[in-house]
Amino acid sequence: MIMPSTRRPILVTGGAGDIGSGFAAYARERYDITLLDLPGRFTAQQMREERVTETDLGDLEALRRAFEGQDTIVHLAAFRKASTPWQDVLDTNIRGTYNVVAAAIAQGCRRVVFASSVHAVSGYEHGRQIREDDPVNPGDLYGVGKVFGEALGQYAAQAEGMSFVALRIGAFQQPDVVTDTESGWLLEEYCAPDDLFQLMTLVIDEEDLGFEIFNAASANRYSRLDISKARRELGYAPAFDSFAMKTQIAEAIAAAGPLAPTPPSGMRYELEVRSDSDEQQRRKVQQ
């Protein structure tokens, strides 16, 4: 007799992709995971070793059946390139996300965790740090699709009472990519796989969440995405810093040495100057 699992049942859309398959390997001992993707996307090894479901996001009824008994839907399936043409954004990233949320509501799922993106706010000028409460500002049509997903999730949370958490994921890359000579573009948005997977588990396990947005990036010394909210509210503790991983930058920082001591406040400085002046005057009188 097979005993039912006591682990939380999780379904991951886009399960054949880099983030989905990586998260399954990271969290398979923690959750009872089902991976969902289009027919023909899973490798033979995944078909043997994982619990998989093959269906199209355009098939709402198939999604509803696949979501039965699931606690949390981790929605990763989407075209991921900033240059994604509008028709693909509309068909997969927008309509597909609507179907995922509708099917999750129909099956009474506790939560949807949505893979949003830095592209939902990439329209801001370069060098500006972005918080979750800053207005959305997509930099491309791909980002427009992510803004739709966030808005849909807020509506679903308010109208249906289902928890919806959007993760604005930065530049998701393996650590060895950061050390490449052409990797400067991703330093301020870098999100290491293990850091993202840690944040995903924190979001899945936290009970008291309605609608929330969290920036998903590593502990980069200079970061476009402010991760203080996730640190404060979830205990997020990312391990990677892209600037420490980039050899030339790490060496330059080390060569600069420690920062200069913090100068005293203006009031203290004024008192110290007066004290020195008084001491000098006293010595002149003694002479």
Backbone torsions as a table, in degrees:
resi	resn	phi	psi	omega
1	MET	NA	130.2	179.4
2	ILE	-90.2	121.1	179.7
3	MET	-80.1	141.6	178.6
4	PRO	-65.5	147.5	179.9
5	SER	-73.2	142.6	176.3
6	THR	-95.3	0.1	179.1
7	ARG	-79.0	152.2	-179.5
8	ARG	-63.4	126.8	178.6
9	PRO	-78.7	125.8	-176.0
10	ILE	-126.9	134.0	172.2
11	LEU	-115.0	133.4	-176.7
12	VAL	-115.1	113.0	173.1
13	THR	-78.4	154.2	-173.5
14	GLY	67.5	30.6	-172.0
15	GLY	-68.1	-15.3	178.1
16	ALA	-88.2	-7.7	-178.0
17	GLY	-80.2	178.5	-176.3
18	ASP	-60.8	-47.7	-177.6
19	ILE	-71.3	-44.5	-177.9
20	GLY	-62.7	-48.6	-179.4
21	SER	-69.5	-35.1	177.7
22	GLY	-65.8	-42.1	179.4
23	PHE	-66.1	-37.6	177.9
24	ALA	-60.4	-43.2	178.4
25	ALA	-66.3	-37.1	-178.7
26	TYR	-69.5	-37.6	-167.8
27	ALA	-118.7	13.2	-174.5
28	ARG	-66.6	-25.7	177.2
29	GLU	-81.5	-14.9	-176.4
30	ARG	-93.0	-37.0	-175.0
31	TYR	-125.8	164.1	171.7
32	ASP	-95.4	96.5	-165.7
33	ILE	-101.2	133.9	168.9
34	THR	-115.8	132.5	178.3
35	LEU	-103.5	134.0	179.8
36	LEU	-122.5	134.6	175.9
37	ASP	-159.9	177.0	179.6
38	LEU	-64.8	151.6	175.6
39	PRO	-56.4	135.9	178.2
40	GLY	88.0	-2.5	-178.1
41	ARG	-84.8	-29.6	-176.6
42	PHE	-77.6	143.8	174.8
43	THR	-75.7	164.8	178.1
44	ALA	-61.1	-37.4	178.4
45	GLN	-64.3	-42.7	177.8
46	GLN	-63.2	-39.0	179.4
47	MET	-63.2	-32.5	179.8
48	ARG	-80.2	-41.1	-167.1
49	GLU	-100.1	-18.4	-176.7
50	GLU	-114.6	160.6	169.3
51	ARG	-86.4	116.1	-173.7
52	VAL	-124.9	152.4	174.2
53	THR	-132.4	130.9	-179.7
54	GLU	-107.9	118.0	177.5
55	THR	-162.3	165.6	-179.9
56	ASP	-98.5	139.9	178.0
57	LEU	-62.8	-18.3	178.3
58	GLY	-75.5	-11.8	-178.3
59	ASP	-98.1	91.6	-175.8
60	LEU	-61.9	-40.9	-178.4
61	GLU	-67.1	-38.0	177.4
62	ALA	-65.5	-38.9	176.7
63	LEU	-64.3	-42.6	179.6
64	ARG	-58.4	-42.6	178.4
65	ARG	-66.0	-41.2	-177.8
66	ALA	-65.9	-29.7	-175.4
67	PHE	-85.2	-3.5	-178.3
68	GLU	-60.1	128.8	177.1
69	GLY	81.1	2.0	-178.4
70	GLN	-86.8	137.8	176.7
71	ASP	-80.3	-47.3	-175.2
72	THR	-133.8	136.8	172.5
73	ILE	-105.8	120.1	174.6
74	VAL	-98.0	106.8	-171.9
75	HIS	-96.3	100.8	-179.3
76	LEU	-108.9	-18.6	-172.4
77	ALA	-64.4	125.5	179.3
78	ALA	-179.6	160.0	164.5
79	PHE	-74.6	128.5	-168.4
80	ARG	-102.1	-8.3	-175.5
81	LYS	-81.7	142.7	176.7
82	ALA	-62.2	-25.7	-178.8
83	SER	-89.2	10.4	-179.3
84	THR	-54.5	127.2	-179.8
85	PRO	-67.7	156.7	-173.3
86	TRP	-55.3	-42.6	-176.0
87	GLN	-61.9	-38.2	177.1
88	ASP	-70.3	-39.3	175.2
89	VAL	-58.7	-45.8	-177.3
90	LEU	-66.6	-49.8	-173.6
91	ASP	-70.3	-44.7	-174.0
92	THR	-98.8	-53.6	-172.4
93	ASN	-73.7	-31.3	-178.7
94	ILE	-98.3	-60.1	-179.6
95	ARG	-64.1	-39.4	179.4
96	GLY	-62.5	-41.8	178.5
97	THR	-65.3	-39.8	175.9
98	TYR	-58.4	-46.2	-179.0
99	ASN	-63.0	-39.6	178.6
100	VAL	-61.7	-47.7	-178.7
101	VAL	-66.4	-41.7	179.1
102	ALA	-63.1	-42.3	179.7
103	ALA	-67.2	-37.5	178.5
104	ALA	-65.1	-40.8	177.0
105	ILE	-64.2	-44.5	-178.5
106	ALA	-60.3	-33.9	-178.1
107	GLN	-94.5	3.3	177.4
108	GLY	69.0	30.9	177.9
109	CYS	-64.8	145.1	-178.1
110	ARG	-68.7	-39.5	-170.5
111	ARG	-154.1	146.9	165.7
112	VAL	-113.9	127.8	172.4
113	VAL	-103.9	116.3	-171.3
114	PHE	-105.3	127.8	175.9
115	ALA	-79.3	89.5	170.8
116	SER	-82.7	-161.3	-172.1
117	SER	-156.6	156.6	170.7
118	VAL	-57.0	-22.9	-179.8
119	HIS	-67.5	-14.9	174.2
120	ALA	-68.8	-17.8	-179.0
121	VAL	-132.7	14.1	-174.5
122	SER	-75.8	-2.9	176.2
123	GLY	-73.8	-13.1	176.9
124	TYR	-68.3	154.3	-177.4
125	GLU	-62.6	150.5	179.7
126	HIS	-61.7	138.5	178.7
127	GLY	93.5	-4.9	179.2
128	ARG	-92.3	126.8	176.8
129	GLN	-79.7	139.8	-171.2
130	ILE	-116.6	128.9	175.1
131	ARG	-101.6	165.1	-178.1
132	GLU	-66.5	-25.9	-178.6
133	ASP	-90.9	4.3	171.8
134	ASP	-72.4	146.1	178.8
135	PRO	-59.0	146.6	177.8
136	VAL	-62.5	148.1	-177.2
137	ASN	-156.2	74.6	-175.6
138	PRO	-66.3	145.3	-178.8
139	GLY	-100.3	-1.1	-178.3
140	ASP	-166.4	174.9	-178.3
141	LEU	-66.9	-32.2	173.2
142	TYR	-57.6	-45.0	177.1
143	GLY	-64.0	-35.1	176.3
144	VAL	-59.7	-41.6	177.5
145	GLY	-62.6	-38.0	178.6
146	LYS	-69.1	-36.6	176.1
147	VAL	-62.3	-40.0	175.9
148	PHE	-58.9	-45.4	-179.1
149	GLY	-60.7	-41.4	178.0
150	GLU	-63.9	-43.8	-179.6
151	ALA	-65.1	-41.2	177.8
152	LEU	-61.7	-41.3	179.7
153	GLY	-64.9	-39.4	177.4
154	GLN	-64.0	-41.7	177.8
155	TYR	-63.1	-44.4	-179.3
156	ALA	-62.7	-39.9	179.2
157	ALA	-65.6	-40.9	-178.7
158	GLN	-74.2	-43.8	-173.2
159	ALA	-84.3	-31.8	-173.6
160	GLU	-114.7	-10.7	178.4
161	GLY	75.7	12.7	178.1
162	MET	-89.4	135.6	178.5
163	SER	-68.3	137.8	179.7
164	PHE	-140.3	122.8	-179.4
165	VAL	-124.0	123.2	177.9
166	ALA	-100.7	131.5	175.9
167	LEU	-108.5	114.5	177.6
168	ARG	-83.2	93.6	-171.7
169	ILE	-80.5	132.4	177.3
170	GLY	-79.8	-145.3	-177.5
171	ALA	-81.2	94.2	-178.8
172	PHE	-78.3	112.3	-179.1
173	GLN	-149.2	154.6	173.8
174	GLN	-67.4	150.5	-177.2
175	PRO	-56.0	-33.2	-177.0
176	ASP	-68.4	-19.9	177.6
177	VAL	-69.3	-32.9	-177.1
178	VAL	-64.5	-32.6	-177.6
179	THR	-79.5	-7.8	178.7
180	ASP	-67.0	148.5	-176.1
181	THR	-65.3	-21.0	-178.3
182	GLU	-97.6	14.8	-171.3
183	SER	-93.5	7.4	-176.2
184	GLY	-57.6	-29.5	-177.0
185	TRP	-63.1	-24.7	-172.9
186	LEU	-101.1	-2.0	-171.9
187	LEU	-57.0	-46.7	-173.5
188	GLU	-82.0	-6.7	179.4
189	GLU	-120.2	7.8	-170.1
190	TYR	-62.0	138.9	175.3
191	CYS	-135.0	106.8	-179.9
192	ALA	-70.2	145.3	179.8
193	PRO	-51.5	-49.5	-177.7
194	ASP	-64.6	-31.9	176.5
195	ASP	-67.9	-44.8	178.1
196	LEU	-63.0	-43.4	-178.2
197	PHE	-65.1	-36.8	174.8
198	GLN	-60.5	-46.3	-179.5
199	LEU	-64.1	-38.1	178.6
200	MET	-62.1	-42.4	179.2
201	THR	-67.1	-38.1	178.1
202	LEU	-61.7	-42.3	-180.0
203	VAL	-68.5	-40.8	179.2
204	ILE	-64.2	-41.5	-172.8
205	ASP	-81.4	-25.0	-178.7
206	GLU	-68.0	125.6	-176.2
207	GLU	-81.5	-40.1	-168.4
208	ASP	-91.8	67.8	177.2
209	LEU	-133.8	129.7	174.0
210	GLY	-99.1	-100.6	170.5
211	PHE	-104.8	126.5	179.8
212	GLU	-144.5	153.0	170.6
213	ILE	-123.4	133.0	175.6
214	PHE	-128.5	134.5	171.5
215	ASN	-72.2	138.1	-177.1
216	ALA	-119.5	97.5	177.4
217	ALA	-146.1	166.0	176.2
218	SER	-79.7	-180.0	-177.3
219	ALA	-82.9	55.2	-177.0
220	ASN	-68.5	135.4	-175.3
221	ARG	-55.6	-39.0	175.8
222	TYR	-124.8	107.7	-169.6
223	SER	-120.2	134.0	175.6
224	ARG	-70.2	-32.0	-179.6
225	LEU	-103.6	119.4	178.4
226	ASP	-75.4	119.1	-177.3
227	ILE	-103.9	14.7	-176.4
228	SER	-65.1	-30.6	178.8
229	LYS	-63.7	-46.4	179.2
230	ALA	-65.3	-37.8	176.2
231	ARG	-61.7	-46.5	-173.8
232	ARG	-72.7	-44.6	-170.6
233	GLU	-92.9	-24.3	-176.2
234	LEU	-117.1	-12.0	-174.7
235	GLY	77.2	25.2	179.2
236	TYR	-61.9	130.3	-177.7
237	ALA	-135.4	75.9	-178.5
238	PRO	-63.8	147.2	-173.7
239	ALA	-100.3	-16.9	-170.5
240	PHE	-106.3	145.6	174.4
241	ASP	-131.8	111.4	-175.5
242	SER	-58.8	-33.2	-177.2
243	PHE	-73.1	-27.0	174.9
244	ALA	-79.7	-23.4	-179.3
245	MET	-81.8	-27.0	-179.7
246	LYS	-81.2	108.1	-167.8
247	THR	-54.3	-47.2	-175.8
248	GLN	-62.2	-40.7	-178.5
249	ILE	-71.0	-42.9	179.5
250	ALA	-60.6	-41.0	179.2
251	GLU	-66.2	-38.8	-179.9
252	ALA	-66.3	-40.5	178.1
253	ILE	-64.5	-42.9	-179.7
254	ALA	-65.4	-38.9	-178.4
255	ALA	-67.4	-27.1	-179.0
256	ALA	-69.1	-21.8	178.5
257	GLY	77.4	-178.7	-178.6
258	PRO	-68.1	156.8	177.3
259	LEU	-66.4	154.0	176.9
260	ALA	-64.7	150.2	179.1
261	PRO	-58.0	146.0	178.4
262	THR	-65.6	126.1	-179.0
263	PRO	-69.1	154.6	177.9
264	PRO	-66.8	160.6	177.7
265	SER	-61.7	162.7	179.2
266	GLY	-58.5	-38.3	-179.5
267	MET	-65.2	-44.4	-179.3
268	ARG	-65.9	-41.2	-179.9
269	TYR	-60.2	-42.9	-179.8
270	GLU	-62.5	-41.2	178.9
271	LEU	-65.0	-40.5	-179.7
272	GLU	-66.0	-39.2	178.4
273	VAL	-63.6	-44.1	178.8
274	ARG	-63.0	-40.1	-179.4
275	SER	-63.8	-43.0	178.5
276	ASP	-63.5	-40.3	-179.7
277	SER	-65.0	-42.1	178.4
278	ASP	-62.3	-40.2	-179.7
279	GLU	-65.5	-41.1	178.0
280	GLN	-64.4	-40.0	179.2
281	GLN	-65.0	-40.7	178.8
282	ARG	-60.6	-41.7	-179.0
283	ARG	-66.2	-37.3	178.3
284	LYS	-63.4	-39.9	179.7
285	VAL	-64.8	-40.6	-179.8
286	GLN	-65.5	-32.0	-179.7
287	GLN	-73.9	NA	NA
